[in-house]
């Protein structure tokens, strides 16, 4: 664990020049994503995710996400999903913060440059939290590029995802820029169509009062495709 924290600390120094330390709080984290995905019948598909996230210097469980979705393939390159997410955020000295989300998602494989894949993911979320009555609406847009670097299926991978809050809420959401996630790493084949995505994720979160939070994340994702 000490080696992991030291590695993430070095990565955080690389990105700390982007923002002033007086305005931005930094943390080293580790996120794990376990996703099962496949086809139910005909054009109907599904995915189900479990995501524990460890924060505070990778010292404790910070958040847990459970996210299933059902989709329909509109074409070989485009899939539309309806899903639900249960988000549990741990808080020291207080009860866990619980959030429910309904979301609609459009996944689109736009092309295959350099023998890889260029894709986008558009997600619209409706958010309910236990500490307020309002419904928050948020738009998320991801662009993703993977390019093979070896004949065994190993690929270089990068993506960026922007979050835009569409309204203010009584539990603290403010319309406008919400956060930006940037990832660089590798996609590693395992067995059959199952893959691992391993790399560094930078999460810049906009907070109230002109404050920001930057998380430096070691990201591990396992995608089991049935």
C-alpha positions in Angstrom: 0.0 0.0 0.0 2.9 2.4 0.8 4.3 1.8 -2.7 0.9 2.5 -4.3 0.6 5.7 -2.3 4.1 6.8 -3.2 3.5 6.2 -6.9 0.2 8.2 -6.9 2.0 11.0 -5.0 4.6 11.3 -7.8 1.8 11.4 -10.4 0.1 14.1 -8.4 3.2 16.4 -8.6 3.0 16.2 -12.4 -0.5 17.6 -12.5 -0.3 20.0 -9.5 1.1 22.8 -11.8 -2.3 23.0 -13.5 -4.0 24.7 -10.6 -3.0 26.8 -7.5 -2.6 24.8 -4.4 -4.5 27.4 -2.4 -7.6 26.7 -4.4 -7.3 23.0 -5.1 -7.3 20.1 -2.7 -5.4 16.9 -3.9 -6.0 13.3 -3.0 -4.5 10.0 -4.1 -7.1 7.3 -4.8 -7.7 3.9 -6.3 -10.9 2.9 -8.2 -11.9 -0.6 -9.1 -14.6 -1.3 -11.8 -16.0 -4.8 -12.3 -18.4 -4.9 -15.3 -20.4 -7.7 -16.7 -21.9 -7.2 -20.2 -23.6 -9.2 -22.9 -26.6 -9.9 -25.0 -30.0 -11.0 -23.6 -32.0 -11.6 -26.8 -31.7 -10.3 -30.3 -30.8 -6.6 -30.2 -31.3 -6.4 -26.4 -28.1 -6.0 -24.4 -27.1 -5.2 -20.8 -24.3 -4.2 -18.5 -23.9 -4.3 -14.7 -21.1 -2.5 -12.8 -19.8 -2.6 -9.3 -17.3 0.2 -8.5 -15.6 0.5 -5.1 -13.5 3.7 -4.9 -10.8 4.2 -2.2 -9.8 7.7 -1.2 -8.0 9.7 1.5 -4.6 8.5 0.3 -6.1 5.1 -0.6 -6.7 4.5 3.1 -10.4 3.9 3.2 -13.5 3.1 1.1 -14.8 6.5 -0.1 -17.6 5.5 -2.4 -19.5 2.5 -3.8 -21.4 2.5 -7.1 -23.9 -0.2 -8.3 -25.0 0.5 -11.9 -27.1 -1.8 -14.1 -28.5 -0.9 -17.5 -30.6 -2.5 -20.3 -30.1 -1.4 -23.9 -31.1 -1.9 -27.5 -28.7 -1.9 -30.4 -29.9 0.7 -32.9 -27.2 -0.4 -35.4 -24.0 -2.4 -35.2 -22.2 0.8 -34.1 -24.8 2.5 -31.9 -26.6 1.4 -28.6 -29.1 3.2 -26.5 -29.4 2.3 -22.8 -31.7 3.0 -19.8 -30.0 2.4 -16.5 -30.1 3.0 -12.7 -27.2 3.8 -10.3 -27.1 3.5 -6.6 -24.3 5.6 -5.1 -23.2 5.3 -1.5 -20.7 7.9 -0.3 -18.9 7.3 3.0 -18.6 10.2 5.4 -16.5 10.3 8.6 -18.5 11.0 11.7 -21.8 11.1 9.8 -24.3 8.7 8.1 -23.5 7.5 4.6 -24.8 9.8 1.8 -27.1 7.8 -0.5 -27.9 8.9 -4.0 -30.2 7.4 -6.7 -29.7 8.0 -10.4 -31.7 7.2 -13.5 -29.7 7.6 -16.7 -30.1 7.4 -20.5 -26.9 6.6 -22.4 -26.0 6.5 -26.1 -22.8 4.6 -27.0 -21.5 5.2 -30.5 -18.5 3.6 -32.3 -17.6 6.4 -34.7 -14.6 4.9 -36.5 -11.5 2.7 -36.5 -8.5 5.0 -36.9 -5.0 3.3 -36.9 -6.7 -0.1 -36.6 -8.2 0.8 -33.3 -11.6 2.3 -32.1 -12.8 5.9 -31.7 -16.0 6.1 -29.7 -18.3 8.5 -27.8 -20.6 8.0 -24.9 -23.4 10.5 -24.1 -25.1 10.1 -20.7 -28.0 12.1 -19.3 -28.5 11.6 -15.5 -31.4 12.4 -13.1 -30.1 12.5 -9.5 -31.9 12.2 -6.2 -30.0 12.6 -2.9 -31.0 11.9 0.7 -30.0 15.4 1.8 -32.4 17.3 -0.4 -35.7 17.2 -2.3 -34.6 18.6 -5.8 -33.8 16.4 -8.8 -30.4 17.3 -10.3 -29.9 16.9 -14.1 -26.4 16.3 -15.4 -25.0 15.7 -18.9 -21.8 13.6 -19.4 -19.9 13.4 -22.6 -17.0 11.0 -23.2 -14.6 10.6 -26.1 -12.4 7.6 -26.2 -9.6 6.3 -28.4 -7.9 2.9 -28.3 -5.0 2.0 -30.6 -3.4 -1.5 -30.8 0.3 -1.5 -30.0 1.0 -5.3 -30.3 -0.4 -8.3 -32.2 -1.6 -9.9 -29.0 -4.5 -7.4 -28.6 -2.7 -5.0 -26.2 -3.8 -1.4 -26.9 -3.0 2.1 -25.8 -6.1 3.8 -24.4 -7.1 7.3 -23.6 -10.3 9.1 -22.9 -11.8 12.3 -21.5 -15.2 12.8 -20.0 -16.8 16.2 -19.2 -19.7 16.7 -16.8 -22.1 19.6 -17.0 -24.8 20.2 -14.4 -27.9 21.5 -16.0 -29.6 23.0 -12.9 -29.2 24.1 -9.3 -30.4 21.9 -6.4 -31.1 22.3 -2.7 -28.5 19.7 -2.0 -25.6 21.6 -3.5 -25.4 21.1 -7.3 -24.7 24.2 -9.3 -25.4 24.6 -13.0 -22.4 24.7 -15.2 -19.1 22.9 -15.3 -19.1 20.0 -12.8 -16.0 17.9 -13.4 -13.5 16.6 -15.9 -12.0 13.1 -16.0 -8.9 12.3 -18.1 -7.5 8.8 -18.4 -4.4 7.4 -20.0 -3.4 3.7 -19.9 -3.7 0.3 -21.6 -6.3 -2.2 -22.6 -5.1 -5.7 -21.9 -6.8 -8.9 -23.3 -7.4 -11.6 -20.7 -9.6 -14.5 -21.9 -12.0 -14.5 -24.9 -13.5 -11.0 -25.1 -12.7 -10.1 -21.5 -10.3 -7.2 -21.0 -8.6 -5.2 -18.3 -8.1 -1.5 -18.5 -5.3 -0.2 -16.3 -3.9 3.3 -16.0 -4.0 6.8 -14.5 -7.2 8.8 -14.1 -7.1 12.5 -13.3 -10.4 13.9 -11.9 -10.9 17.6 -11.5 -14.0 18.5 -9.5 -15.6 21.9 -9.4 -16.8 22.8 -5.9 -18.6 25.8 -4.3 -16.8 29.0 -3.2 -14.2 28.9 -6.0 -12.7 25.7 -4.6 -11.7 22.6 -6.7 -10.6 19.1 -5.9 -8.2 17.1 -8.0 -8.0 13.3 -7.5 -5.1 11.3 -8.8 -6.5 7.8 -9.4 -5.0 4.4 -10.1 -7.8 3.0 -12.2 -8.4 -0.8 -12.6 -11.3 -2.0 -14.7 -12.3 -5.6 -15.6 -14.8 -6.0 -18.4 -16.3 -9.5 -18.7 -18.1 -9.8 -22.0 -20.4 -12.8 -22.4 
